[in-house]
């Protein structure tokens, strides 16, 4: 009898944002005299992650804490990097009456500085994205909740993030090209790194398609990740849970397998960056394998007779997020429609 081997499930990891939140929480707990070796971190989609702390110490009267970033089975350049935080408390002249403790977040050594517009962080600020900022503030306030009287004696708290090897690591990322200088970015939308760029994820896609087939649905929605799937679920509330499949970066593979299995209605949910790559002919949309084609968007705009001044703004943008903001500001929705149609056309070819 033939022996079957069961593949191990792919191991998820944690984003730089989750690690930064854990380091910040660990620093506060050090300040408060606690010595646990791991901390719970609240993730954006309602889950909780338990993150091990690496080192804790005080320097110049400020508590420091570091975390080793674990990328799971999808290791990127930041896998194994040390991500740290130190806390500076600003006392209040009189006790606060309550409310959320003000938390100021700063970037230190190895955290990039944004020098160009079009990103989710304003020019001149540390490259710490909005969702990680929320996670860090929440983690710090959760830690201070263990000593409410001390928290009420503070006017505000300043947390500075640092990545000792950040400047070196950033050279292996797209940060210099995006105008993020001096270090890496603190990123993450769900707090979890799923191994989408790992070849073994294809097995997961096939399994999910088999489950959808067993559920006897003929319509599926392929999404690039958790956030796009959440949006898709809001648009297709009547579809069964089995119909929603996260394809990660494997667009071409997921489409081919979906057609082979007989699905007759296939929708794709993706953010504009991934969508523009599909429209440019990419069947694999990982950030490092296929750069964004700004020229394609300009070409589509010319075909729609958009004003030259608008096309010039698009051509100067460094990210699709920046382009999307421009299009929404000028209500040039027809270019978004054209991009979607181009993606559909090329998806049919593949």
Protein Blocks (a to p, Z undefined) as FASTA:
>chain_A
ZZddddddddddddfklmmmmmmmmmmmmmnopabfbdcdddfkopacddddfbdcdeeh
iacddddddebjadcfknoiacdddddddddfbdcfbdjddddddddehiacdfbehiab
dehiacddfklmmmmmmmmmmmmmmmmmlmmmpfbdcdddddfklmmmmmmmmklmnopg
hiacdedjklpacffkbmklmmmmmmmmmmmmmnopabdcddfbfklmmmmmmmmmmbcf
klpccekjmlmlmmmmmmmnopabdcddddfklmmmmmnopabfcfkloccdfklmmmmm
mmnopafklmmmmmmpcbfklmmmmmmmnopaklmmmmmmmmmmmmmmZZ
